[in-house]
Amino acid sequence: MRARPWPRVLLAGTLAAVLLSGCAQSVDPIERLGKKAAQKVHRPHGGSQRTYRRWGLRAPLAPAPRPARPAGGSGRAGGGLPPVLDRVPTHDKVVFLTYDEDVENDPRFVDMVRELRLPVSVFLTDSAAGRDDARVARLRAAGAAIQNHTLGHFTLRGRPYGEQRAEICGQRDRLKARLGLRPRLLRPPYGTYDRTTLRAAADCGVTAVVLWRPAPEPHGTGAPLQPGDIVRPHEAGRPPTSLSAETTRLLRRIQARGFTVARLEDYL
């Protein structure tokens, strides 16, 4: 007499149920790899979906390519003077976000830089850097590069060499004393300078004088973005809003044009 096949049927049914229940669960593919393997997986630049949406972006920032070598600013112009740049010569579809002392007016900006991992450069005067050392330290810890904007934020052009050198070297020395760094980029106040400024900057160890180009306006108005543009989110003369809100609007335009944000210091 042949044995009944029901134990095999029962076993097959149990296995099918287990497989079906496993397929029904939504498991993160990264979680299946295990902790060590997951650490090697590249997650999107700019944080999680919740993070970039919290800051008003529809998608994370694309990772910026790392240049094989500095594209500009590593050498000196004629006469040993630092170059003056509002655009870095590169074919990479990247732009560079730069800020002045207006970062002090928006306490949320530090959180934005940290959470989105924004590679920004901030040019500070002594009054801005000294107003809140703790905030500047947090900004630097968030990933921002701190650079030179002179001691007193007055026009350098037309002033004697000694005065200009004191403004540039003085702020360099203050930043070193307070933050332990020696900035090598200079943004002259109001973007004005002369040959004396460049001489003084060179003598203070400046490798590039950084200006900026107008930020792109909504609806395609204004100058189109070009690879290597150095931009500043807030332009003088526009009604002031929060710096984080202006940065979000600019980031949307950058993404819409197929660009991303890179660290200026990696290219200079």
Legacy VTK file of the C-alpha trace (Angstrom):
# vtk DataFile Version 3.0
C-alpha trace
ASCII
DATASET POLYDATA
POINTS 268 float
0.000 0.000 0.000
1.452 3.404 -1.052
1.971 6.160 1.567
-0.209 9.226 1.296
1.546 12.261 -0.305
0.018 14.851 2.054
3.264 15.542 4.078
5.004 16.628 0.871
2.041 18.802 -0.097
2.004 20.393 3.328
5.761 21.102 3.149
5.482 22.659 -0.326
2.592 24.848 0.798
4.533 26.066 3.823
7.540 26.996 1.699
5.341 28.852 -0.781
3.706 30.840 2.000
7.094 31.854 3.399
8.328 32.976 -0.018
5.184 34.924 -0.752
5.247 36.664 2.621
8.889 37.623 2.049
8.091 39.124 -1.353
5.252 41.107 0.132
7.590 43.002 2.469
9.226 46.198 1.221
12.885 45.788 2.110
15.504 48.430 1.359
18.056 46.796 -0.966
20.813 48.505 0.992
19.566 46.896 4.213
19.860 43.443 2.596
23.571 44.037 2.091
24.314 44.311 5.764
25.888 47.172 7.695
29.449 46.892 6.333
28.373 46.549 2.714
25.848 49.358 3.054
28.581 51.748 4.120
30.182 51.348 0.691
26.982 52.252 -1.185
26.890 55.842 -2.448
23.796 57.637 -1.242
22.556 60.798 -2.993
24.486 64.005 -2.323
22.506 66.465 -0.239
20.976 64.133 2.327
17.830 62.032 2.465
14.566 62.678 0.656
13.086 64.175 3.799
16.094 66.499 4.165
16.133 68.072 0.713
12.349 68.396 0.648
12.444 70.126 4.021
14.659 72.779 2.413
12.315 73.203 -0.550
14.137 71.117 -3.163
12.402 68.574 -5.401
15.507 66.407 -5.821
18.877 65.984 -4.101
21.887 67.821 -5.419
23.928 65.776 -7.866
27.460 64.967 -6.658
30.055 67.372 -8.039
32.954 65.904 -9.993
36.335 66.236 -8.371
38.724 68.072 -10.681
41.874 66.211 -11.621
43.851 69.363 -10.840
43.000 72.963 -9.971
41.446 74.606 -13.017
42.419 78.179 -12.192
43.906 80.414 -9.582
46.791 78.123 -8.737
49.255 80.384 -10.508
49.822 84.112 -10.444
49.034 86.614 -13.169
51.684 88.831 -14.731
53.945 90.484 -12.196
53.249 87.803 -9.579
49.754 89.154 -8.861
46.816 86.885 -7.977
44.167 86.423 -10.703
40.779 88.126 -10.386
37.967 85.663 -11.070
34.193 85.679 -11.371
34.276 82.356 -13.214
36.598 79.367 -12.936
37.777 77.947 -16.274
36.255 74.446 -16.336
34.064 72.295 -18.565
32.353 70.696 -15.550
28.700 71.708 -15.213
29.269 73.179 -11.773
28.788 76.554 -10.145
30.172 77.884 -6.880
28.083 79.403 -4.069
29.736 82.269 -2.208
28.475 84.418 0.656
29.578 87.496 2.544
28.787 88.648 6.078
25.024 88.353 5.395
25.217 84.763 6.689
25.032 86.256 10.174
21.456 87.435 9.547
19.921 83.971 9.085
20.407 81.500 11.963
18.948 78.652 9.835
21.683 78.967 7.220
24.163 76.886 9.229
21.619 74.057 9.456
20.998 74.268 5.720
24.704 73.981 4.898
25.131 71.018 7.237
22.002 69.067 6.257
22.347 69.552 2.491
26.148 69.275 2.672
26.412 72.471 0.651
29.997 73.216 -0.430
29.933 76.979 0.186
32.619 79.631 0.617
31.962 82.438 3.102
33.961 85.689 3.016
33.918 87.377 6.426
35.043 90.710 7.785
36.482 90.958 11.285
33.248 92.429 12.654
31.180 89.566 11.201
33.611 86.867 12.308
34.034 88.374 15.749
30.339 89.045 16.372
29.656 85.391 17.127
32.708 83.145 17.177
30.544 80.156 18.085
28.328 80.569 15.022
31.317 80.923 12.714
32.819 77.805 14.272
29.524 75.958 13.663
29.485 77.187 10.077
32.987 75.876 9.545
32.096 72.572 11.253
29.110 72.277 8.901
31.523 72.259 5.964
31.730 75.909 4.909
35.113 77.317 3.880
35.902 80.631 5.607
37.784 83.181 3.501
39.018 86.804 3.720
36.772 89.868 3.290
39.125 92.399 4.998
38.936 93.824 8.491
36.596 96.762 8.112
34.575 96.295 4.911
35.357 99.592 3.231
36.389 100.246 -0.360
40.035 99.354 -0.954
40.438 100.920 -4.371
42.355 104.176 -4.297
43.774 103.720 -0.803
47.540 103.630 -0.120
49.335 100.305 -0.191
49.926 100.322 3.588
46.204 100.706 4.357
45.174 98.000 1.915
47.802 95.598 3.189
46.730 96.221 6.790
43.109 95.421 5.900
43.925 92.192 4.067
46.754 90.847 6.206
44.988 91.993 9.360
41.924 89.872 8.656
44.108 86.951 7.640
45.826 87.142 11.018
42.550 87.525 12.951
41.048 84.450 11.278
44.166 82.466 12.090
44.052 83.567 15.721
40.332 82.828 16.114
39.824 79.802 13.888
43.303 78.453 13.280
43.232 78.983 9.505
44.996 81.167 6.965
42.592 82.083 4.171
44.092 82.177 0.685
41.107 83.686 -1.185
40.049 87.344 -0.932
36.806 89.075 -1.811
37.360 92.846 -1.738
34.399 94.728 -0.261
31.854 95.811 -2.910
33.964 93.990 -5.504
36.182 97.034 -6.049
39.971 96.836 -6.290
42.982 98.268 -8.097
46.509 97.116 -8.839
47.572 98.154 -5.349
44.934 95.773 -3.962
46.454 92.942 -5.964
49.969 93.796 -4.754
48.826 93.883 -1.141
46.846 90.667 -1.583
49.871 88.883 -3.022
51.994 90.019 -0.094
49.342 88.626 2.285
49.439 85.179 0.686
46.246 85.524 -1.376
46.195 83.165 -4.373
43.015 84.501 -6.035
40.727 87.527 -5.758
37.154 86.249 -5.985
34.332 88.357 -7.408
30.950 87.030 -8.549
28.523 86.887 -11.454
24.819 87.784 -11.266
22.707 84.863 -10.079
20.238 83.515 -12.668
16.741 84.917 -12.352
13.500 82.867 -12.467
11.789 82.056 -15.771
15.085 82.084 -17.638
15.661 85.826 -17.326
19.152 87.192 -16.829
22.427 85.730 -18.004
22.420 81.938 -18.477
24.579 79.819 -16.212
27.999 78.903 -17.520
30.304 76.158 -16.208
32.436 77.545 -13.397
30.276 80.577 -12.553
30.927 82.046 -9.103
27.566 83.280 -7.817
26.195 85.006 -4.757
22.549 84.291 -3.852
21.658 87.781 -2.654
22.375 90.800 -4.821
22.481 94.323 -3.413
19.400 96.341 -4.285
16.969 93.414 -4.141
14.405 93.261 -1.312
16.011 91.262 1.500
14.605 87.838 2.396
16.067 85.022 4.436
19.352 83.776 3.070
18.231 80.151 3.257
15.121 80.967 1.167
17.214 82.794 -1.437
19.636 79.874 -1.532
16.765 77.441 -2.114
15.483 79.499 -5.052
18.965 79.618 -6.543
19.496 75.872 -6.062
16.247 75.165 -7.917
17.448 77.217 -10.883
20.839 75.526 -10.802
19.213 72.089 -10.867
16.725 73.086 -13.576
19.642 73.990 -15.853
21.400 70.671 -15.285
24.151 72.041 -13.019
25.266 71.206 -9.507
27.304 72.952 -6.794
31.023 72.329 -6.280
33.523 73.541 -3.696
35.401 76.573 -4.951
38.563 75.670 -3.065
38.753 72.336 -4.947
39.071 74.238 -8.232
41.397 77.044 -7.153
LINES 1 269
268 0 1 2 3 4 5 6 7 8 9 10 11 12 13 14 15 16 17 18 19 20 21 22 23 24 25 26 27 28 29 30 31 32 33 34 35 36 37 38 39 40 41 42 43 44 45 46 47 48 49 50 51 52 53 54 55 56 57 58 59 60 61 62 63 64 65 66 67 68 69 70 71 72 73 74 75 76 77 78 79 80 81 82 83 84 85 86 87 88 89 90 91 92 93 94 95 96 97 98 99 100 101 102 103 104 105 106 107 108 109 110 111 112 113 114 115 116 117 118 119 120 121 122 123 124 125 126 127 128 129 130 131 132 133 134 135 136 137 138 139 140 141 142 143 144 145 146 147 148 149 150 151 152 153 154 155 156 157 158 159 160 161 162 163 164 165 166 167 168 169 170 171 172 173 174 175 176 177 178 179 180 181 182 183 184 185 186 187 188 189 190 191 192 193 194 195 196 197 198 199 200 201 202 203 204 205 206 207 208 209 210 211 212 213 214 215 216 217 218 219 220 221 222 223 224 225 226 227 228 229 230 231 232 233 234 235 236 237 238 239 240 241 242 243 244 245 246 247 248 249 250 251 252 253 254 255 256 257 258 259 260 261 262 263 264 265 266 267
